[in-house]
Amino acid sequence: MIVRLIVFIAIFAIGWWLYRQVVAFQRTKLSNKPDSAANNAQPKNQENMVRCKQCNIHIPKSHAIHDQDANAFCSKEHLQAFHKESP
């Protein structure tokens, strides 16, 4: 009688372990799909940020004003002030 109980518990434990393995495999399989909901949550058109040479704030690269040396500035005033300070 006790042997049957031990065998039953062992079979149940193995079945539970196999079930958990299948569930974990399905979760990783679903999360690796390119069109899953987790991947769609991130914006597709992210833009790089650049730092203003004068005041050190970060602004989107498309909004920045650049000089001949490819330095980024947040405004024309900061561009002019930077070049007035530079010898």
N, C-alpha and C positions, 0 to 999 in steps of 0.2 A: 504494500500500500504506500509506504513512504517513498519507495523507488519511483512509483508512478507520479507522485507529487513532484519529486525532484525533476523528473523528465519533463513533466508539463511546464514547470517554471522555466527550465532551460529552453524549451521550444518557444515559450512566450517571450523570453528575453531576446532570443535570436530574431524572432519575428519583429519585435519592437525596434531592435537595432537596424534591421534591414529597411523597415519603414522609414526611420529617421534618415538613413543614407539616401533613399530615393527622394525624399522631400528636399534634402539639402542639395542634391544634384539638380533637381528641377529649378530651385531658386537661382543657382549659379547660371544655369542655362538661360533662364529668362532675363537675368540682369546683363548678360553679355550681348543681347540683341541690339543692333544699332538703332532701331526705332522704338526702344522702350521708353516708358514715361520718364524715367530718371534722366535719360540723355536729352529728351526734348525740353526739360526744365531749364537747361542752360541756354542763354541767348547764343544764336549762331553768329551774329555780327558783332563780336566784341572788338573794341578798338584799343590800341595801345595808348598808354599815357606817357607824357613827357614832362620834364620838370623845367620850370621857368628859370633861366640863369640868374635873373635879378632877385626874385622873391622866393624861389624854391617851392612854389606850389605846383601841384600836378594838374595838368589840363589834358583833354583829349588831343591827340596828334593832329587831327583835322582842324582844330580851333587854334592851334599854336601859330605864331608868326616866327619864321625862320630867317636868319641872316645868311651871309655868304659862307660862313664857317659851319653852317648847319646847327647853330645854337638855337634853342627854342625859347620863346618868350610868350607871356600871356597877353601882352598888349604892346602897342606901338610906343607908348611912353616908357615901358621897361626896356624895350629895344634901344631907344635913344639914350636913356639913362645909362645903360650898360656900356654903350660905346663912348659916352662922354667920360666915364670913369676910367676906361681902358686907355693906356698910353699909345 
